[in-house]
Amino acid sequence: MAVEVGLGVFSGEWHPGTGLEHGETLRESIDQVAHAEAAGLDSVWVSEHHFHEANFVGSVAPYAAAMVQATSRITVGLGLALAPLHDPVRMAEDAAFLDVLSGGRFELGLGIGYRDIEYEGFGGHRKQRVGRTVELIEICRQAWSPGPVEHEGRYYQRHGIEVTPKPVQPGGPPIMMGGHHPNALDRCAQLGDRFCMDAGTDSESYEEGQGRNRDIFDRVASAVRLYREALARHGKDTEHPNFSLNVGGFLHPDGRDAAWDTLAEAYMMTRRVYGDWYGLDPADYADWYPDKLTPEEVEQRKGELLLGTPDDVAPVLERVREIVGDNLHVMFRSKYPLVEDAATRTSIDLLAEIRRRLVA
C-alpha cells in the first residue's frame, strides 16, 4: 500500500448563517466530493454525530451512498461511525450494500463515541460502548462471510440469519478503528484492519481540561509505537502498520495567514463544540472566538492546524510519512462549516498537489 491522501470530514451539518437551505448544503458537499475525485484524491470520509444545534446528518449510510453514486474511483468511508449506536446486522447490511454499490470502494471506520446524549438517544449507555462495538464487529465479520450468522453475546443474539448482498471485497470492507487510549489501539490491533489517529483534537489534552493540542510529531510517534506493540501482542505484522492520520488544516494560495483568515471562524466554532462535548467549564471556552483571541492565542491555534500553501504543509506530512511508513493514509480535514464553496474547492485542489508530492 502506498501513501494515500483523503478529504474529511463530511458531517452534513448546516448553519442558517450560510444563506443556504440544508438540502443545498448537502448537495454542495456531494459536488465537493466529486471535485475531490476529479482532483486526484484517494478518499472522502463521513463522520457521525447526533442531537446538536449544528444539525449534523446522522444517517451516515445514505449520505455515503450519495457520494458513491457521484463518483467512480475514489474510496468512500465512514470516518467514524459510532458503533454502539448501530444494530450490528443493519450495519453489516449497510456496509455490504455500500461495498457492492461502489464496486469495492467502501471502508468502514468505527469509533465508540463519548457523548452520553447519543447513547441515551439510541437506548444505550456509555458503559456498554466497548462491548457493543466488539460484538458489532464480530457479527459484521460473520455476516460478510459465507453462511449464516451465529452469535450469542451479552448485548446481541443473532442466529441462523444470512445477510445479503455479500461485499465485493473479500472478507468485507476494511474496518478502521479510532481512539486515543492504549486500550483502543489494542482493540484495533485485535479486531480491525487499520488504526485512525485524530490529530485534529488532542483528546487527552481536552480530557485534562487544557483544550489545546500537543506537538503532532510526538503524538504520531507515540501512537505508532503503541500500535506496533499491540499488533505484536496479537501476532500481526508490525513492520507495515496500516495507519490513518486525521489532521485538520486548510490550504490557500496566498499562504498561512490567508488560510487562517478563511478558516478562523469555522475552526473556533468547532473548538467551542468540542470544549462542550469534553465537559470543559463553559467559562473556559466563552472567549474562543477569533476576535477575542490574543495574538499569542492566535498563533497557538494556527499551530494546531496545517495551514498555508503546499510548500508550507507538504514538509510536515513528509515528516509524518517518515515516522509512519508507506502505509500512511492522510485524512486531511479541509471541509469545515461556514467556509465558502469556492475556498473549499481551492483547498481541495492544493491538497491534490500535496498528494502528488507525497506519492512521487
C-alpha positions in Angstrom: 0.0 0.0 0.0 1.3 3.4 -1.0 0.8 6.7 0.8 -2.8 7.9 0.3 -4.4 11.3 0.9 -8.1 11.8 1.5 -10.5 14.5 2.4 -12.5 14.8 5.6 -14.8 15.1 7.3 -18.3 15.5 5.8 -20.7 15.8 8.7 -23.6 17.2 6.7 -24.1 19.9 9.3 -26.0 23.0 8.5 -25.9 26.6 9.9 -28.6 29.1 9.0 -26.0 31.9 8.6 -24.7 30.4 5.3 -27.8 31.6 3.4 -28.3 28.1 2.1 -31.1 25.6 2.9 -29.9 22.3 4.4 -30.6 20.4 1.2 -28.5 22.9 -0.7 -25.7 22.4 1.8 -25.8 18.7 1.3 -25.8 18.9 -2.4 -22.9 21.3 -2.3 -21.0 18.8 -0.2 -21.7 15.9 -2.7 -20.4 18.2 -5.5 -17.2 18.8 -3.5 -16.7 15.0 -3.2 -16.9 14.7 -7.0 -14.4 17.6 -7.2 -12.1 15.8 -4.8 -12.2 12.7 -7.1 -11.5 14.8 -10.2 -8.6 16.5 -8.5 -7.0 13.1 -7.8 -7.5 12.5 -4.1 -7.8 8.9 -2.8 -10.8 9.0 -0.4 -13.5 11.1 1.3 -14.9 10.5 4.8 -18.3 10.9 6.5 -18.5 11.5 10.3 -21.4 10.7 12.6 -22.9 12.8 15.4 -26.5 13.4 16.6 -28.6 15.7 18.6 -26.8 19.0 18.3 -27.7 22.5 17.2 -25.2 22.2 14.3 -27.7 20.0 12.6 -25.5 17.1 11.8 -26.7 14.4 9.4 -26.9 11.2 11.5 -27.9 9.0 8.6 -24.4 8.3 7.5 -25.0 5.3 5.2 -27.4 7.2 2.9 -25.0 10.1 2.9 -22.1 7.8 1.9 -24.3 6.2 -0.8 -25.0 9.6 -2.4 -21.2 10.1 -2.5 -20.7 6.7 -4.1 -23.2 7.5 -6.8 -21.5 10.8 -7.6 -18.1 9.1 -8.1 -16.4 6.2 -9.9 -12.9 5.8 -8.4 -12.5 7.4 -5.0 -12.9 5.4 -1.8 -15.8 6.5 0.3 -15.5 5.7 4.0 -17.3 6.3 7.3 -14.8 8.1 9.5 -16.0 7.4 12.0 -19.4 5.8 12.6 -20.4 5.4 16.2 -20.6 1.6 16.5 -22.5 1.4 19.9 -25.4 3.3 18.3 -26.0 0.8 15.5 -27.7 -2.5 15.3 -25.0 -4.9 14.1 -27.0 -6.7 11.4 -28.2 -3.4 10.0 -24.6 -2.1 10.0 -23.4 -5.3 8.2 -26.2 -4.9 5.6 -25.5 -1.2 5.1 -21.7 -1.7 4.7 -22.2 -4.6 2.4 -24.6 -2.6 0.2 -22.2 0.3 0.0 -19.4 -2.0 -0.9 -21.4 -3.6 -3.7 -22.8 -0.3 -5.0 -19.3 1.2 -5.1 -17.7 -1.8 -6.6 -15.5 -2.4 -3.6 -14.7 1.3 -2.8 -16.1 1.4 0.7 -14.3 1.4 4.0 -16.0 1.1 7.5 -14.5 3.3 10.2 -15.7 2.7 13.7 -15.5 4.6 17.0 -17.0 4.1 20.4 -18.1 7.7 20.9 -18.1 9.8 24.1 -21.3 11.8 24.3 -23.9 10.5 26.7 -26.8 12.1 24.9 -26.0 10.0 21.8 -26.0 6.7 23.7 -29.2 7.6 25.5 -30.9 8.8 22.3 -30.5 5.3 20.9 -31.4 3.4 24.0 -28.0 2.6 25.2 -25.5 3.6 27.9 -21.9 4.8 27.9 -20.7 1.8 29.9 -21.9 -0.5 27.2 -20.0 1.1 24.3 -16.9 -1.2 24.2 -18.9 -4.4 24.5 -21.4 -3.3 21.9 -18.6 -2.3 19.5 -16.7 -5.6 19.8 -19.9 -7.6 19.3 -20.9 -5.5 16.3 -17.5 -6.2 14.6 -17.8 -9.9 15.3 -21.3 -10.0 13.8 -20.3 -8.0 10.7 -17.3 -10.3 10.0 -19.6 -13.3 10.2 -22.3 -11.6 8.1 -19.9 -10.8 5.3 -18.7 -14.4 5.1 -20.5 -17.4 3.6 -23.1 -19.0 5.8 -25.5 -17.8 8.5 -24.6 -15.6 11.5 -24.3 -17.4 14.8 -23.7 -15.1 17.7 -24.6 -15.4 21.3 -23.3 -12.3 23.1 -24.1 -10.1 26.1 -25.8 -7.4 24.0 -26.7 -9.2 20.8 -28.1 -12.6 20.0 -28.3 -13.4 16.3 -28.8 -17.0 15.0 -29.4 -18.5 11.6 -29.7 -15.4 9.5 -27.7 -14.7 6.3 -27.0 -11.2 5.2 -27.2 -10.2 1.6 -25.7 -8.9 -0.6 -22.2 -10.1 0.2 -19.5 -7.5 -0.1 -17.3 -7.2 -3.2 -14.1 -7.0 -1.1 -13.1 -10.5 0.2 -13.9 -10.7 3.9 -15.9 -7.4 3.7 -14.9 -3.8 3.7 -11.7 -2.9 5.7 -12.5 -1.9 9.2 -10.7 1.2 10.5 -10.9 2.0 14.3 -10.2 5.2 16.1 -9.5 6.2 19.7 -6.6 7.5 21.7 -6.4 5.3 24.8 -4.0 2.3 24.7 -7.0 0.0 25.0 -8.4 1.5 21.8 -5.2 0.7 19.9 -5.1 -2.8 21.3 -8.7 -3.3 20.3 -7.9 -2.2 16.8 -4.9 -4.4 16.6 -7.1 -7.4 17.5 -10.3 -6.6 15.6 -9.5 -4.0 12.9 -7.5 -3.5 9.8 -6.2 0.0 10.3 -5.9 2.5 13.2 -7.0 6.1 12.8 -5.4 8.8 15.0 -7.2 12.0 15.4 -4.6 14.8 15.3 -7.3 17.4 14.9 -8.5 17.2 18.5 -6.0 16.1 21.1 -8.4 14.1 23.2 -6.0 13.6 26.1 -5.4 17.3 26.4 -9.1 18.1 26.2 -10.0 15.5 28.8 -7.4 17.0 31.1 -9.1 20.4 30.7 -6.4 22.0 28.6 -8.3 22.5 25.4 -5.1 22.7 23.3 -3.2 20.3 21.0 0.3 19.0 21.7 3.1 18.5 19.2 1.9 16.4 16.3 5.1 14.5 15.7 5.4 13.4 19.2 1.8 12.3 19.2 2.1 10.4 16.0 5.3 8.7 17.1 3.7 7.6 20.3 0.6 6.3 18.6 2.6 4.3 16.0 4.8 2.8 18.8 1.7 1.7 20.8 0.0 0.4 17.7 3.0 -1.7 16.8 3.3 -3.1 20.3 -0.4 -4.0 20.2 -0.1 -5.7 16.8 2.8 -7.7 18.1 0.7 -8.9 21.0 -1.9 -10.2 18.6 0.6 -11.8 16.2 0.0 -9.2 13.4 2.5 -7.5 11.1 4.4 -4.8 12.9 6.7 -3.6 10.1 4.0 -2.0 7.9 1.1 -0.9 10.2 -1.9 0.5 8.4 -2.2 3.9 9.9 -4.5 6.8 9.2 -3.9 10.4 10.4 -7.0 12.6 10.7 -5.5 16.1 10.7 -7.1 19.5 10.4 -6.0 22.2 8.1 -6.7 24.4 5.2 -4.8 25.3 2.1 -4.7 28.8 0.4 -2.5 30.0 -2.5 -1.7 33.2 -0.5 -0.2 31.4 2.5 -0.7 30.6 6.1 -2.3 33.9 7.2 -4.8 33.8 4.4 -5.7 30.2 5.2 -6.3 31.1 8.8 -8.4 34.1 7.9 -10.6 31.9 5.7 -10.9 29.2 8.4 -10.8 31.0 11.7 -14.5 31.5 12.4 -15.3 27.9 11.5 -12.4 26.4 13.3 -13.0 28.2 16.6 -16.7 27.2 16.4 -15.6 23.6 16.2 -13.3 24.2 19.2 -16.2 25.5 21.3 -18.3 22.5 20.3 -15.5 20.1 21.4 -15.0 22.1 24.6 -18.6 21.5 25.4 -18.5 17.8 24.4 -15.4 17.1 26.5 -17.0 18.7 29.6 -14.9 21.9 29.9 -16.4 24.6 32.0 -18.3 27.0 29.6 -16.3 29.9 31.1 -13.1 28.2 29.7 -14.3 28.4 26.1 -16.5 31.5 26.3 -13.9 33.6 24.5 -12.9 31.1 21.9 -13.8 33.5 19.1 -11.2 34.8 16.5 -11.8 38.4 17.5 -11.3 37.6 21.2 -8.0 35.7 21.0 -4.8 37.4 21.9 -2.0 37.4 19.2 -0.3 34.6 21.2 -3.5 32.6 21.3 -4.0 33.1 17.5 -0.5 31.7 16.9 -1.2 28.8 19.2 -4.4 27.9 17.4 -2.7 28.2 14.0 -0.2 25.7 15.3 -3.0 23.2 15.8 -3.6 23.1 12.0 -1.7 22.6 8.8 -2.2 25.9 7.1 -0.8 27.6 4.0 0.4 26.6 0.6 1.6 23.1 -0.4 5.2 24.3 0.2 4.1 25.0 3.8 2.2 21.8 4.5 3.9 19.1 2.4 7.1 19.0 4.5 5.1 18.3 7.7 3.3 15.4 6.0 6.6 14.1 4.6 8.0 14.0 8.1 4.8 12.1 9.3 5.4 9.7 6.5 9.0 9.1 7.7 7.5 8.2 11.2 4.7 6.0 10.0 6.0 4.5 6.7 4.4 4.0 3.4 1.1 2.6 4.8 0.2 6.1 5.8 -3.3 7.4 4.9 -3.7 11.1 5.5 -7.3 12.1 6.2 -7.0 15.9 5.7 -9.8 17.7 7.3 -10.3 20.6 4.9 -14.1 20.5 4.9 -15.5 22.9 7.5 -18.9 24.6 8.0 -19.3 28.3 7.2 -16.4 28.2 4.6 -17.5 29.2 1.1 -17.6 26.5 -1.6 -15.0 28.2 -3.8 -12.5 28.4 -1.0 -13.1 24.7 -0.1 -12.5 23.7 -3.7 -9.3 25.6 -3.9 -8.1 23.9 -0.8 -9.0 20.5 -2.3 -7.0 21.3 -5.5 -4.0 22.3 -3.4 -4.3 19.1 -1.3 -4.2 17.1 -4.5 -0.9 18.9 -5.3 0.4 17.7 -1.9 -0.7 14.2 -2.7 1.3 14.2 -5.9 4.4 15.2 -3.9 3.9 12.5 -1.3 3.4 9.7 -3.7 6.1 10.7 -6.1 
